[in-house]
């Protein structure tokens, strides 16, 4: 089974603090590519980060409110083979 890393992309917000918002999917749940996983907060801006692949969200590596940086590993999705 393949593991897909969910990382924070560079949002292009020079020196603005970025933090984890609310998780929109619980661990252990099946997700489809493009499903929204977590809100990313930057000041008054809110970004939704999407699943990069179909599978099961097996690890959530950041807590709500945690400070984040570009490239940081946020979660892991495991592909499910039928």
Secondary structure, DSSP 8 states (H G I E B T S, - for coil): --EEEEE------TT--EEEEEESS-TT-EE-TT-EEEEEEETTEEEEEE-SSSEEEEEE-S-TT-EE-TT-EEEEEE----
